[in-house]
Amino acid sequence: MIRLFLTKLYNEKLAFYSFVYLIFLILLSIIAYFFAPYDPDVQDLSNIMAPPNSEHWFGTDELGRDIFTRTLIGGQAAIQAGIVGILIPLFIGVPLGVISGYVGGIIDDIFMRIVDAVLSFPAILLALAITGALGVNLWNAMIAIGVIFTPQFARLSRGQTLQIRREPYVEAAKISGSGPIWIMMNHIIPNISSPIIVQASFSFSLAILIEASLSFLGMGAQSPQISWGGMLHQAYSMIFVNPLMMVFPGLAILLSVLAGNFLGDGLRIMFDPRTSRL
């Protein structure tokens, strides 16, 4: 199964290399503290804002801390935000969307009005509001990201459920006496998994971007926690003194977001080859 998936994904070169990059980023974030050459919080005031060199590959910041180490450790917050940001809608939004689409009627109408109301707010503003209400820290920021993605997954799963709930195999399961829960778990969810996986890939990269934005605004990871957005916030005041401080965390965000989007495009083509003609 995994070998077949990787073989098909390999045919989409850009998506495959993006997938490899994201897997490498996840693994690297797990072992970051063991791989990092320096302590990310140790200050060397005799070596502040040093340019990239053999000892400090990305240079040092305004407190003499190694930027390469901090960029490496900062990937942990990004990966956590990406994972939590898609797990919450997968376990909440998808089941709610499937139930709404399968049951229909007044329940579906009420549910979709709630979803439409939530989707009417810009994502970053809603994330700021939720984080401000829950409290300013990284975990609450990740919960906020998951909450704002939940309506998107719910709407997607509902739309897919509406398309297949009248399929012959679903009708046959009803006639055979299968209950609604069994039908949804064994017939509907497995058959709508492809578009959900594609959406999860796009949402993963967007979650990284939103977490970086929240941390940049001071609503995400708080010191001494390290995040790419927080590094950009610290480097902003030094932009005219040492612009390289912004380059490396910004480049890390850019590559991660692009990788998620390229992977999503590749998965969409892989699951539905007709889109390759567009």
DRENPABA-276093 format. One record per atom (N, C-alpha, C): residue in three letters; chain; x, y, z. Coordinates in steps of 0.2 Angstrom, whole numbers, plus 5000, padded with zeros to 4 digits. Example, Ala and Ser with C-alpha at 12.3 -4.5 7.8 and 13.67 -1.06 7.14 Angstrom:
     r   c     c1     c2     c3
   ALA   A   5066   4972   5039
   ALA   A   5062   4978   5039
   ALA   A   5066   4984   5039
   SER   A   5064   4989   5035
   SER   A   5068   4995   5036
   SER   A   5064   5000   5039
//
This chain:
     r   c     c1     c2     c3
   MET   A   5004   4994   5000
   MET   A   5000   5000   5000
   MET   A   5004   5006   5000
   ILE   A   5009   5007   5005
   ILE   A   5014   5012   5005
   ILE   A   5018   5013   4999
   ARG   A   5020   5007   4997
   ARG   A   5025   5007   4991
   ARG   A   5021   5009   4985
   LEU   A   5015   5007   4984
   LEU   A   5011   5009   4978
   LEU   A   5009   5017   4979
   PHE   A   5008   5019   4985
   PHE   A   5007   5027   4985
   PHE   A   5013   5030   4983
   LEU   A   5019   5028   4986
   LEU   A   5025   5032   4984
   LEU   A   5027   5031   4977
   THR   A   5025   5025   4974
   THR   A   5027   5025   4967
   THR   A   5023   5030   4963
   LYS   A   5016   5030   4964
   LYS   A   5012   5035   4961
   LYS   A   5014   5042   4962
   LEU   A   5016   5044   4968
   LEU   A   5018   5050   4970
   LEU   A   5025   5052   4967
   TYR   A   5029   5047   4965
   TYR   A   5035   5048   4962
   TYR   A   5035   5051   4955
   ASN   A   5029   5049   4952
   ASN   A   5028   5051   4945
   ASN   A   5026   5059   4945
   GLU   A   5024   5062   4951
   GLU   A   5024   5069   4952
   GLU   A   5030   5071   4955
   LYS   A   5035   5073   4951
   LYS   A   5042   5074   4954
   LYS   A   5042   5080   4959
   LEU   A   5038   5085   4958
   LEU   A   5038   5091   4963
   LEU   A   5035   5089   4969
   ALA   A   5029   5086   4969
   ALA   A   5026   5084   4974
   ALA   A   5030   5078   4978
   PHE   A   5033   5074   4975
   PHE   A   5037   5069   4978
   PHE   A   5043   5072   4982
   TYR   A   5047   5077   4979
   TYR   A   5052   5080   4983
   TYR   A   5050   5084   4988
   SER   A   5044   5087   4988
   SER   A   5041   5091   4993
   SER   A   5039   5086   4999
   PHE   A   5036   5080   4997
   PHE   A   5035   5075   5002
   PHE   A   5041   5073   5006
   VAL   A   5046   5072   5002
   VAL   A   5053   5070   5006
   VAL   A   5055   5076   5010
   TYR   A   5055   5082   5008
   TYR   A   5057   5088   5012
   TYR   A   5053   5088   5018
   LEU   A   5046   5087   5018
   LEU   A   5042   5088   5024
   LEU   A   5043   5082   5029
   ILE   A   5045   5076   5026
   ILE   A   5046   5071   5031
   ILE   A   5053   5072   5034
   PHE   A   5058   5075   5030
   PHE   A   5064   5077   5033
   PHE   A   5064   5082   5038
   LEU   A   5059   5087   5037
   LEU   A   5058   5092   5042
   LEU   A   5055   5090   5048
   ILE   A   5050   5085   5048
   ILE   A   5047   5082   5054
   ILE   A   5052   5078   5058
   LEU   A   5056   5074   5054
   LEU   A   5061   5070   5058
   LEU   A   5067   5074   5061
   LEU   A   5069   5080   5057
   LEU   A   5074   5084   5060
   LEU   A   5071   5088   5066
   SER   A   5065   5090   5066
   SER   A   5062   5093   5072
   SER   A   5062   5089   5078
   ILE   A   5061   5082   5077
   ILE   A   5061   5077   5083
   ILE   A   5068   5077   5086
   ILE   A   5073   5077   5082
   ILE   A   5080   5076   5085
   ILE   A   5083   5083   5085
   ALA   A   5080   5088   5084
   ALA   A   5083   5095   5084
   ALA   A   5088   5096   5090
   TYR   A   5086   5095   5096
   TYR   A   5090   5096   5102
   TYR   A   5096   5092   5102
   PHE   A   5096   5086   5099
   PHE   A   5102   5081   5099
   PHE   A   5107   5083   5093
   PHE   A   5104   5086   5088
   PHE   A   5108   5088   5082
   PHE   A   5110   5095   5082
   ALA   A   5107   5099   5086
   ALA   A   5109   5106   5086
   ALA   A   5116   5107   5089
   PRO   A   5120   5111   5085
   PRO   A   5127   5112   5088
   PRO   A   5128   5116   5094
   TYR   A   5123   5121   5096
   TYR   A   5124   5125   5101
   TYR   A   5117   5125   5105
   ASP   A   5117   5127   5111
   ASP   A   5111   5128   5115
   ASP   A   5108   5134   5112
   PRO   A   5101   5134   5111
   PRO   A   5098   5139   5107
   PRO   A   5097   5146   5112
   ASP   A   5098   5145   5118
   ASP   A   5097   5151   5123
   ASP   A   5103   5153   5126
   VAL   A   5109   5150   5124
   VAL   A   5115   5153   5127
   VAL   A   5117   5159   5123
   GLN   A   5119   5164   5127
   GLN   A   5121   5171   5124
   GLN   A   5128   5172   5124
   ASP   A   5131   5174   5118
   ASP   A   5138   5176   5118
   ASP   A   5139   5183   5116
   LEU   A   5139   5187   5121
   LEU   A   5139   5195   5120
   LEU   A   5145   5197   5116
   SER   A   5150   5193   5116
   SER   A   5156   5195   5113
   SER   A   5156   5193   5105
   ASN   A   5151   5190   5103
   ASN   A   5150   5188   5096
   ASN   A   5143   5189   5093
   ILE   A   5141   5195   5095
   ILE   A   5134   5197   5092
   ILE   A   5134   5199   5085
   MET   A   5128   5197   5082
   MET   A   5127   5199   5075
   MET   A   5133   5197   5070
   ALA   A   5136   5191   5072
   ALA   A   5141   5189   5067
   ALA   A   5139   5186   5061
   PRO   A   5142   5187   5055
   PRO   A   5140   5185   5049
   PRO   A   5141   5177   5048
   PRO   A   5138   5174   5044
   PRO   A   5139   5167   5043
   PRO   A   5146   5165   5042
   ASN   A   5148   5160   5046
   ASN   A   5155   5158   5046
   ASN   A   5155   5150   5047
   SER   A   5161   5148   5048
   SER   A   5162   5140   5049
   SER   A   5159   5138   5056
   GLU   A   5159   5142   5061
   GLU   A   5157   5141   5067
   GLU   A   5149   5142   5068
   HIS   A   5147   5147   5065
   HIS   A   5140   5149   5065
   HIS   A   5137   5149   5058
   TRP   A   5134   5144   5056
   TRP   A   5133   5143   5048
   TRP   A   5128   5149   5046
   PHE   A   5123   5151   5050
   PHE   A   5119   5156   5049
   PHE   A   5120   5163   5052
   GLY   A   5126   5163   5056
   GLY   A   5128   5169   5059
   GLY   A   5124   5169   5066
   THR   A   5125   5175   5070
   THR   A   5122   5175   5077
   THR   A   5117   5181   5077
   ASP   A   5113   5181   5082
   ASP   A   5108   5187   5082
   ASP   A   5111   5192   5087
   GLU   A   5106   5197   5089
   GLU   A   5108   5203   5093
   GLU   A   5111   5201   5100
   LEU   A   5110   5195   5102
   LEU   A   5112   5192   5109
   LEU   A   5117   5187   5108
   GLY   A   5120   5186   5102
   GLY   A   5125   5181   5101
   GLY   A   5123   5174   5100
   ARG   A   5117   5173   5100
   ARG   A   5114   5166   5099
   ARG   A   5115   5163   5092
   ASP   A   5116   5157   5092
   ASP   A   5117   5154   5085
   ASP   A   5110   5154   5081
   ILE   A   5110   5157   5075
   ILE   A   5104   5157   5072
   ILE   A   5102   5150   5069
   PHE   A   5107   5147   5066
   PHE   A   5106   5140   5064
   PHE   A   5102   5135   5069
   THR   A   5105   5136   5075
   THR   A   5102   5132   5080
   THR   A   5095   5134   5082
   ARG   A   5094   5140   5082
   ARG   A   5087   5143   5083
   ARG   A   5082   5141   5078
   THR   A   5084   5142   5072
   THR   A   5080   5140   5066
   THR   A   5078   5133   5066
   LEU   A   5083   5128   5068
   LEU   A   5082   5121   5068
   LEU   A   5077   5120   5074
   ILE   A   5078   5123   5080
   ILE   A   5073   5121   5085
   ILE   A   5066   5125   5084
   GLY   A   5066   5130   5080
   GLY   A   5060   5133   5078
   GLY   A   5055   5129   5074
   GLY   A   5058   5125   5070
   GLY   A   5054   5120   5066
   GLY   A   5049   5116   5070
   GLN   A   5051   5115   5077
   GLN   A   5047   5111   5081
   GLN   A   5040   5114   5082
   ALA   A   5040   5120   5083
   ALA   A   5033   5124   5084
   ALA   A   5029   5124   5077
   ALA   A   5033   5124   5072
   ALA   A   5029   5124   5065
   ALA   A   5026   5117   5064
   ILE   A   5030   5112   5065
   ILE   A   5028   5105   5064
   ILE   A   5022   5104   5069
   GLN   A   5022   5106   5075
   GLN   A   5017   5105   5080
   GLN   A   5011   5108   5077
   ALA   A   5011   5114   5075
   ALA   A   5006   5118   5073
   ALA   A   5002   5115   5067
   GLY   A   5007   5112   5062
   GLY   A   5004   5109   5056
   GLY   A   5000   5103   5058
   ILE   A   5003   5099   5062
   ILE   A   5000   5092   5064
   ILE   A   4993   5093   5068
   VAL   A   4994   5097   5073
   VAL   A   4988   5099   5077
   VAL   A   4983   5102   5073
   GLY   A   4985   5107   5069
   GLY   A   4980   5110   5065
   GLY   A   4976   5106   5060
   ILE   A   4978   5100   5058
   ILE   A   4975   5096   5054
   ILE   A   4971   5090   5058
   LEU   A   4974   5088   5064
   LEU   A   4971   5083   5068
   LEU   A   4964   5085   5070
   ILE   A   4964   5091   5073
   ILE   A   4957   5094   5076
   ILE   A   4952   5093   5071
   PRO   A   4953   5096   5065
   PRO   A   4947   5096   5060
   PRO   A   4946   5089   5057
   LEU   A   4951   5085   5057
   LEU   A   4950   5078   5055
   LEU   A   4946   5074   5059
   PHE   A   4947   5075   5066
   PHE   A   4943   5071   5071
   PHE   A   4936   5075   5073
   ILE   A   4935   5081   5071
   ILE   A   4929   5085   5073
   ILE   A   4925   5087   5067
   GLY   A   4929   5090   5062
   GLY   A   4925   5093   5056
   GLY   A   4923   5087   5052
   VAL   A   4927   5082   5050
   VAL   A   4925   5077   5045
   VAL   A   4919   5073   5048
   PRO   A   4919   5071   5054
   PRO   A   4913   5067   5057
   PRO   A   4907   5071   5057
   LEU   A   4907   5078   5059
   LEU   A   4902   5082   5059
   LEU   A   4899   5083   5051
   GLY   A   4904   5084   5047
   GLY   A   4901   5085   5040
   GLY   A   4898   5079   5037
   VAL   A   4901   5073   5038
   VAL   A   4898   5067   5036
   VAL   A   4891   5066   5039
   ILE   A   4890   5067   5045
   ILE   A   4884   5066   5049
   ILE   A   4879   5071   5046
   SER   A   4881   5077   5045
   SER   A   4876   5082   5042
   SER   A   4874   5081   5035
   GLY   A   4879   5078   5031
   GLY   A   4877   5077   5024
   GLY   A   4873   5070   5023
   TYR   A   4874   5066   5028
   TYR   A   4870   5059   5028
   TYR   A   4863   5060   5030
   VAL   A   4863   5064   5036
   VAL   A   4856   5064   5039
   VAL   A   4852   5069   5035
   GLY   A   4855   5075   5033
   GLY   A   4851   5080   5030
   GLY   A   4846   5083   5034
   GLY   A   4841   5086   5031
   GLY   A   4835   5090   5034
   GLY   A   4837   5096   5038
   ILE   A   4834   5097   5043
   ILE   A   4835   5103   5048
   ILE   A   4841   5103   5051
   ILE   A   4844   5097   5053
   ILE   A   4851   5097   5056
   ILE   A   4856   5099   5051
   ASP   A   4855   5097   5044
   ASP   A   4860   5099   5039
   ASP   A   4859   5107   5038
   ASP   A   4853   5110   5038
   ASP   A   4852   5117   5037
   ASP   A   4856   5121   5043
   ILE   A   4854   5119   5049
   ILE   A   4857   5122   5055
   ILE   A   4865   5122   5055
   PHE   A   4867   5116   5053
   PHE   A   4875   5115   5054
   PHE   A   4878   5119   5048
   MET   A   4875   5119   5042
   MET   A   4878   5123   5037
   MET   A   4878   5131   5038
   ARG   A   4873   5133   5041
   ARG   A   4872   5140   5043
   ARG   A   4878   5142   5048
   ILE   A   4879   5138   5053
   ILE   A   4885   5139   5058
   ILE   A   4891   5139   5054
   VAL   A   4892   5134   5049
   VAL   A   4899   5134   5046
   VAL   A   4899   5140   5041
   ASP   A   4894   5142   5038
   ASP   A   4895   5148   5034
   ASP   A   4896   5154   5038
   ALA   A   4894   5155   5044
   ALA   A   4895   5160   5048
   ALA   A   4902   5160   5051
   VAL   A   4905   5155   5052
   VAL   A   4912   5154   5054
   VAL   A   4917   5156   5048
   LEU   A   4915   5153   5042
   LEU   A   4919   5154   5037
   LEU   A   4919   5162   5034
   SER   A   4914   5165   5036
   SER   A   4914   5172   5034
   SER   A   4919   5177   5037
   PHE   A   4922   5174   5043
   PHE   A   4928   5178   5046
   PHE   A   4934   5177   5043
   PRO   A   4939   5181   5042
   PRO   A   4945   5180   5039
   PRO   A   4949   5175   5044
   ALA   A   4953   5171   5042
   ALA   A   4956   5165   5046
   ALA   A   4960   5168   5051
   ILE   A   4965   5173   5049
   ILE   A   4970   5176   5054
   ILE   A   4966   5180   5059
   LEU   A   4961   5183   5058
   LEU   A   4957   5187   5063
   LEU   A   4954   5183   5068
   LEU   A   4951   5177   5065
   LEU   A   4947   5172   5069
   LEU   A   4952   5169   5074
   ALA   A   4958   5167   5071
   ALA   A   4964   5164   5075
   ALA   A   4966   5169   5081
   LEU   A   4967   5175   5079
   LEU   A   4968   5180   5084
   LEU   A   4963   5181   5090
   ALA   A   4957   5181   5088
   ALA   A   4951   5181   5093
   ALA   A   4951   5175   5097
   ILE   A   4952   5169   5094
   ILE   A   4952   5163   5098
   ILE   A   4958   5163   5103
   THR   A   4964   5164   5100
   THR   A   4970   5164   5105
   THR   A   4969   5169   5110
   GLY   A   4967   5175   5109
   GLY   A   4966   5180   5114
   GLY   A   4961   5178   5119
   ALA   A   4956   5174   5117
   ALA   A   4951   5172   5122
   ALA   A   4953   5166   5126
   LEU   A   4957   5162   5123
   LEU   A   4960   5156   5127
   LEU   A   4966   5158   5131
   GLY   A   4970   5162   5129
   GLY   A   4976   5164   5132
   GLY   A   4982   5164   5127
   VAL   A   4987   5168   5128
   VAL   A   4992   5168   5123
   VAL   A   4998   5163   5125
   ASN   A   4998   5158   5121
   ASN   A   5003   5153   5121
   ASN   A   5003   5149   5115
   LEU   A   5008   5145   5114
   LEU   A   5008   5141   5108
   LEU   A   5003   5136   5107
   TRP   A   5001   5132   5113
   TRP   A   4996   5127   5112
   TRP   A   4989   5130   5111
   ASN   A   4987   5136   5114
   ASN   A   4981   5139   5112
   ASN   A   4981   5141   5105
   ALA   A   4987   5144   5102
   ALA   A   4987   5146   5095
   ALA   A   4986   5140   5091
   MET   A   4988   5134   5092
   MET   A   4987   5128   5088
   MET   A   4980   5126   5089
   ILE   A   4977   5126   5094
   ILE   A   4970   5125   5095
   ILE   A   4966   5129   5091
   ALA   A   4968   5136   5091
   ALA   A   4964   5141   5087
   ALA   A   4965   5139   5079
   ILE   A   4971   5137   5077
   ILE   A   4972   5135   5070
   ILE   A   4967   5129   5068
   GLY   A   4967   5124   5073
   GLY   A   4963   5118   5072
   GLY   A   4955   5120   5071
   VAL   A   4953   5125   5075
   VAL   A   4946   5127   5075
   VAL   A   4944   5131   5069
   ILE   A   4949   5135   5066
   ILE   A   4947   5139   5060
   ILE   A   4947   5134   5054
   PHE   A   4951   5128   5054
   PHE   A   4951   5124   5049
   PHE   A   4945   5119   5049
   THR   A   4942   5118   5055
   THR   A   4936   5113   5056
   THR   A   4931   5114   5051
   PRO   A   4928   5121   5050
   PRO   A   4923   5122   5046
   PRO   A   4924   5120   5038
   GLN   A   4931   5121   5036
   GLN   A   4933   5119   5029
   GLN   A   4932   5112   5028
   PHE   A   4935   5108   5033
   PHE   A   4934   5101   5032
   PHE   A   4927   5098   5033
   ALA   A   4923   5101   5037
   ALA   A   4916   5099   5038
   ALA   A   4912   5101   5031
   ARG   A   4913   5106   5028
   ARG   A   4910   5108   5022
   ARG   A   4912   5103   5016
   LEU   A   4919   5102   5016
   LEU   A   4921   5097   5011
   LEU   A   4918   5090   5012
   SER   A   4918   5087   5018
   SER   A   4916   5081   5019
   SER   A   4908   5080   5018
   ARG   A   4905   5086   5020
   ARG   A   4898   5086   5019
   ARG   A   4896   5086   5011
   GLY   A   4900   5090   5007
   GLY   A   4898   5090   5000
   GLY   A   4900   5083   4997
   GLN   A   4905   5080   4999
   GLN   A   4907   5073   4996
   GLN   A   4902   5068   4999
   THR   A   4899   5069   5005
   THR   A   4894   5064   5007
   THR   A   4888   5064   5003
   LEU   A   4886   5071   5002
   LEU   A   4880   5072   4998
   LEU   A   4880   5068   4991
   GLN   A   4886   5068   4988
   GLN   A   4887   5065   4981
   GLN   A   4887   5057   4981
   ILE   A   4889   5054   4987
   ILE   A   4889   5047   4987
   ILE   A   4884   5043   4991
   ARG   A   4880   5047   4995
   ARG   A   4875   5044   4999
   ARG   A   4869   5040   4995
   ARG   A   4869   5042   4989
   ARG   A   4864   5039   4985
   ARG   A   4867   5034   4980
   GLU   A   4873   5032   4981
   GLU   A   4876   5027   4977
   GLU   A   4873   5020   4978
   PRO   A   4874   5016   4974
   PRO   A   4871   5009   4974
   PRO   A   4873   5005   4980
   TYR   A   4880   5006   4982
   TYR   A   4883   5002   4987
   TYR   A   4880   5004   4994
   VAL   A   4879   5011   4994
   VAL   A   4876   5014   5001
   VAL   A   4869   5011   5001
   GLU   A   4865   5012   4996
   GLU   A   4858   5009   4996
   GLU   A   4858   5002   4998
   ALA   A   4862   4998   4995
   ALA   A   4863   4991   4996
   ALA   A   4864   4989   5004
   ALA   A   4868   4993   5007
   ALA   A   4870   4993   5014
   ALA   A   4864   4994   5018
   LYS   A   4860   4999   5016
   LYS   A   4854   5001   5020
   LYS   A   4849   4995   5020
   ILE   A   4848   4992   5014
   ILE   A   4843   4987   5013
   ILE   A   4845   4981   5017
   SER   A   4852   4980   5017
   SER   A   4854   4974   5021
   SER   A   4854   4975   5028
   GLY   A   4852   4980   5031
   GLY   A   4850   4981   5038
   GLY   A   4856   4985   5041
   SER   A   4861   4987   5038
   SER   A   4866   4991   5041
   SER   A   4864   4998   5044
   GLY   A   4867   4999   5050
   GLY   A   4865   5005   5053
   GLY   A   4868   5011   5050
   PRO   A   4866   5017   5052
   PRO   A   4869   5023   5049
   PRO   A   4877   5024   5051
   ILE   A   4878   5023   5057
   ILE   A   4885   5023   5059
   ILE   A   4890   5019   5056
   TRP   A   4887   5012   5055
   TRP   A   4891   5008   5051
   TRP   A   4892   5010   5044
   ILE   A   4887   5012   5041
   ILE   A   4888   5014   5034
   ILE   A   4892   5020   5033
   MET   A   4892   5025   5038
   MET   A   4896   5031   5037
   MET   A   4904   5029   5039
   MET   A   4905   5024   5043
   MET   A   4912   5022   5045
   MET   A   4915   5018   5039
   ASN   A   4911   5014   5036
   ASN   A   4913   5009   5032
   ASN   A   4912   5010   5024
   HIS   A   4908   5014   5023
   HIS   A   4906   5016   5016
   HIS   A   4908   5023   5014
   ILE   A   4906   5028   5018
   ILE   A   4906   5035   5016
   ILE   A   4913   5038   5017
   ILE   A   4915   5037   5024
   ILE   A   4922   5040   5025
   ILE   A   4928   5037   5021
   PRO   A   4928   5031   5020
   PRO   A   4934   5028   5016
   PRO   A   4933   5031   5009
   ASN   A   4927   5032   5006
   ASN   A   4927   5034   4999
   ASN   A   4927   5042   4998
   ILE   A   4928   5046   5004
   ILE   A   4929   5053   5003
   ILE   A   4936   5055   5006
   SER   A   4940   5050   5007
   SER   A   4946   5051   5010
   SER   A   4951   5055   5006
   SER   A   4951   5053   4999
   SER   A   4955   5057   4994
   SER   A   4955   5064   4995
   PRO   A   4949   5067   4994
   PRO   A   4949   5075   4994
   PRO   A   4951   5077   5001
   ILE   A   4950   5073   5006
   ILE   A   4951   5076   5013
   ILE   A   4959   5075   5014
   ILE   A   4962   5070   5011
   ILE   A   4970   5070   5012
   ILE   A   4973   5076   5008
   VAL   A   4970   5078   5002
   VAL   A   4972   5084   4998
   VAL   A   4972   5090   5002
   GLN   A   4966   5091   5005
   GLN   A   4964   5097   5009
   GLN   A   4969   5097   5015
   ALA   A   4970   5091   5018
   ALA   A   4975   5091   5024
   ALA   A   4982   5093   5022
   SER   A   4984   5092   5016
   SER   A   4991   5094   5014
   SER   A   4991   5101   5014
   PHE   A   4986   5104   5010
   PHE   A   4986   5112   5010
   PHE   A   4985   5115   5017
   SER   A   4981   5112   5021
   SER   A   4980   5115   5028
   SER   A   4986   5114   5032
   PHE   A   4990   5109   5031
   PHE   A   4996   5108   5035
   PHE   A   5001   5114   5033
   SER   A   5002   5116   5027
   SER   A   5006   5122   5025
   SER   A   5003   5128   5028
   LEU   A   4997   5129   5027
   LEU   A   4993   5135   5030
   LEU   A   4994   5136   5037
   ALA   A   4994   5130   5041
   ALA   A   4994   5130   5048
   ALA   A   5001   5133   5050
   ILE   A   5006   5131   5046
   ILE   A   5013   5133   5048
   ILE   A   5013   5141   5047
   LEU   A   5010   5143   5041
   LEU   A   5010   5151   5040
   LEU   A   5006   5154   5045
   ILE   A   5001   5152   5047
   ILE   A   4997   5155   5052
   ILE   A   5000   5155   5059
   GLU   A   5003   5150   5061
   GLU   A   5007   5150   5067
   GLU   A   5013   5155   5067
   ALA   A   5016   5155   5062
   ALA   A   5022   5160   5061
   ALA   A   5019   5167   5062
   SER   A   5013   5168   5059
   SER   A   5010   5175   5059
   SER   A   5008   5177   5066
   LEU   A   5005   5172   5070
   LEU   A   5003   5173   5076
   LEU   A   5009   5174   5081
   SER   A   5014   5170   5080
   SER   A   5020   5171   5084
   SER   A   5024   5178   5082
   PHE   A   5023   5180   5076
   PHE   A   5026   5187   5074
   PHE   A   5022   5192   5078
   LEU   A   5016   5191   5078
   LEU   A   5012   5197   5082
   LEU   A   5012   5196   5089
   GLY   A   5015   5191   5092
   GLY   A   5016   5190   5099
   GLY   A   5010   5186   5102
   MET   A   5006   5183   5098
   MET   A   5000   5179   5100
   MET   A   5001   5172   5100
   GLY   A   5007   5170   5098
   GLY   A   5009   5162   5098
   GLY   A   5014   5160   5103
   ALA   A   5019   5157   5100
   ALA   A   5025   5155   5105
   ALA   A   5028   5161   5109
   GLN   A   5028   5160   5115
   GLN   A   5031   5165   5120
   GLN   A   5038   5163   5122
   SER   A   5043   5168   5123
   SER   A   5049   5166   5125
   SER   A   5049   5163   5132
   PRO   A   5053   5157   5133
   PRO   A   5059   5155   5129
   PRO   A   5057   5150   5123
   GLN   A   5051   5149   5122
   GLN   A   5049   5145   5116
   GLN   A   5052   5148   5110
   ILE   A   5054   5144   5105
   ILE   A   5057   5147   5099
   ILE   A   5052   5145   5093
   SER   A   5051   5150   5089
   SER   A   5047   5148   5083
   SER   A   5049   5153   5077
   TRP   A   5048   5151   5071
   TRP   A   5051   5155   5066
   TRP   A   5047   5162   5066
   GLY   A   5041   5162   5067
   GLY   A   5038   5169   5067
   GLY   A   5041   5173   5073
   GLY   A   5042   5170   5079
   GLY   A   5045   5174   5084
   GLY   A   5052   5176   5082
   MET   A   5056   5172   5079
   MET   A   5062   5175   5076
   MET   A   5062   5180   5072
   LEU   A   5057   5180   5067
   LEU   A   5056   5186   5063
   LEU   A   5054   5192   5067
   HIS   A   5050   5191   5072
   HIS   A   5048   5197   5076
   HIS   A   5054   5200   5079
   GLN   A   5059   5196   5082
   GLN   A   5065   5198   5085
   GLN   A   5069   5202   5080
   ALA   A   5070   5199   5074
   ALA   A   5074   5202   5069
   ALA   A   5072   5208   5066
   TYR   A   5065   5209   5066
   TYR   A   5062   5215   5063
   TYR   A   5065   5221   5065
   SER   A   5067   5222   5072
   SER   A   5070   5228   5074
   SER   A   5077   5229   5072
   MET   A   5080   5223   5070
   MET   A   5087   5224   5067
   MET   A   5088   5223   5060
   ILE   A   5082   5225   5056
   ILE   A   5082   5223   5049
   ILE   A   5087   5228   5045
   PHE   A   5089   5234   5048
   PHE   A   5093   5238   5044
   PHE   A   5101   5237   5047
   VAL   A   5101   5233   5053
   VAL   A   5108   5232   5056
   VAL   A   5110   5225   5053
   ASN   A   5106   5220   5053
   ASN   A   5108   5214   5051
   ASN   A   5102   5210   5048
   PRO   A   5101   5212   5042
   PRO   A   5095   5209   5038
   PRO   A   5095   5201   5038
   LEU   A   5101   5198   5038
   LEU   A   5102   5191   5038
   LEU   A   5098   5187   5043
   MET   A   5097   5191   5049
   MET   A   5093   5188   5054
   MET   A   5086   5186   5052
   MET   A   5083   5189   5047
   MET   A   5076   5188   5045
   MET   A   5076   5183   5039
   VAL   A   5082   5182   5036
   VAL   A   5082   5178   5030
   VAL   A   5081   5171   5031
   PHE   A   5084   5168   5036
   PHE   A   5084   5161   5037
   PHE   A   5078   5158   5040
   PRO   A   5075   5161   5045
   PRO   A   5068   5159   5047
   PRO   A   5063   5160   5042
   GLY   A   5063   5166   5038
   GLY   A   5059   5167   5033
   GLY   A   5059   5162   5027
   LEU   A   5065   5160   5026
   LEU   A   5066   5155   5020
   LEU   A   5063   5149   5023
   ALA   A   5064   5147   5029
   ALA   A   5061   5141   5032
   ALA   A   5054   5141   5031
   ILE   A   5051   5146   5033
   ILE   A   5043   5147   5032
   ILE   A   5041   5146   5025
   LEU   A   5045   5149   5020
   LEU   A   5043   5149   5013
   LEU   A   5044   5142   5010
   LEU   A   5049   5139   5012
   LEU   A   5050   5132   5009
   LEU   A   5045   5127   5012
   SER   A   5043   5128   5018
   SER   A   5038   5123   5021
   SER   A   5031   5124   5018
   VAL   A   5030   5131   5017
   VAL   A   5023   5132   5014
   VAL   A   5023   5130   5007
   LEU   A   5028   5131   5003
   LEU   A   5028   5129   4996
   LEU   A   5028   5121   4996
   ALA   A   5031   5118   5000
   ALA   A   5032   5111   5000
   ALA   A   5025   5108   5001
   GLY   A   5021   5111   5006
   GLY   A   5014   5108   5007
   GLY   A   5010   5109   5002
   ASN   A   5010   5115   4998
   ASN   A   5006   5117   4993
   ASN   A   5008   5112   4987
   PHE   A   5014   5111   4985
   PHE   A   5016   5107   4980
   PHE   A   5014   5100   4981
   LEU   A   5014   5098   4987
   LEU   A   5012   5091   4989
   LEU   A   5004   5090   4988
   GLY   A   5001   5095   4990
   GLY   A   4994   5095   4989
   GLY   A   4992   5095   4982
   ASP   A   4995   5099   4977
   ASP   A   4994   5099   4970
   ASP   A   4995   5092   4967
   GLY   A   5001   5089   4969
   GLY   A   5003   5082   4967
   GLY   A   4998   5077   4969
   LEU   A   4995   5077   4975
   LEU   A   4990   5072   4978
   LEU   A   4984   5073   4974
   ARG   A   4982   5079   4973
   ARG   A   4976   5081   4969
   ARG   A   4976   5077   4962
   ILE   A   4981   5078   4959
   ILE   A   4982   5075   4952
   ILE   A   4983   5068   4952
   MET   A   4986   5065   4958
   MET   A   4987   5058   4958
   MET   A   4980   5055   4960
   PHE   A   4976   5058   4964
   PHE   A   4969   5055   4965
   PHE   A   4964   5056   4960
   ASP   A   4965   5061   4956
   ASP   A   4960   5063   4951
   ASP   A   4965   5065   4945
   PRO   A   4967   5060   4940
   PRO   A   4971   5062   4935
   PRO   A   4968   5067   4930
   ARG   A   4961   5068   4930
   ARG   A   4958   5072   4925
   ARG   A   4961   5079   4927
   THR   A   4963   5081   4933
   THR   A   4965   5088   4934
   THR   A   4971   5089   4931
   SER   A   4975   5084   4929
   SER   A   4982   5086   4926
   SER   A   4981   5089   4919
   ARG   A   4975   5089   4916
   ARG   A   4974   5092   4910
   ARG   A   4973   5100   4911
   LEU   A   4971   5102   4917
   LEU   A   4969   5109   4918
   LEU   A   4976   5113   4918
//
